[in-house]
Structure formats: structure tokens, C-alpha cells
Amino acid sequence: MTKDELIATHCLPRKGAADALDAATIDELAKLLPDWRIEGNELRREFRFRDFHQTMGFVNAVAWMANREDHHPDLEVGYNYCRMRWSTHDVGGLSLNDFLCAGKVDALTT
């Protein structure tokens, strides 16, 4: 899969251990998202902005995308930052949806 394919692919419902990604697949997909890091069962990244207005514009764009994909991140938001974590609770770890959405978030910042 390429990064362009990540961005273009829509999320599907992922439930149960069968939809959890194995370590080799996680490693391959992580190569497409070099600004993200894997911590435990989460895909994480911190974004920095000039001010609160820019931060909230970004957060609102992410929220709109996440609602369209029906897959939602955990966010920690402050004046000039947003810390984002993706994981798929229904599979108990990372699923393809986490990487698809992280790729879409990257596309918002370029």
C-alpha cells in the first residue's frame, strides 16, 4: 500500500482480534507515516501551531474527517498543540483504520 492509497481508502467496521494488525503489518504501514510513532497499542503524533485559532481549525478539520470515516482519535488540545492517538478499541490494538486516518490527518497538514 502507498501513502496515496492510505489517504484514498475509507474505513470499514473492524471488530475483534481478526481485524487487529500483526507486528509485521504495523511495521510496514508505519513506514508510510514517518512522523507518527507506535507506543503500545497506539499510533501517536503531536502537532504544533502558531496560535489557538490555528489549533482549533486543525482540530475541527480532523473531527469532520473522523466523523466521515466513523473512526475517532483521542485528542489532547491546548493553546498551540494537539496530541493525537489512534487505536481501535474493538480490536484491542491497531487496525488498518488507524493508519488510514493518520494518513488523512497528514494530508490535512501538507
Secondary structure, 3 states (H helix, E strand, C coil): CCHHHHHHCCCCCCCCHHHCCCHHHHHHHHCCCCCCEEECCEEEEEEECCCHHHHHHHHHHHHHHHHHHCCCCEEEEECCEEEEEECEHHHCECCHHHHHHHHHHHHHCC
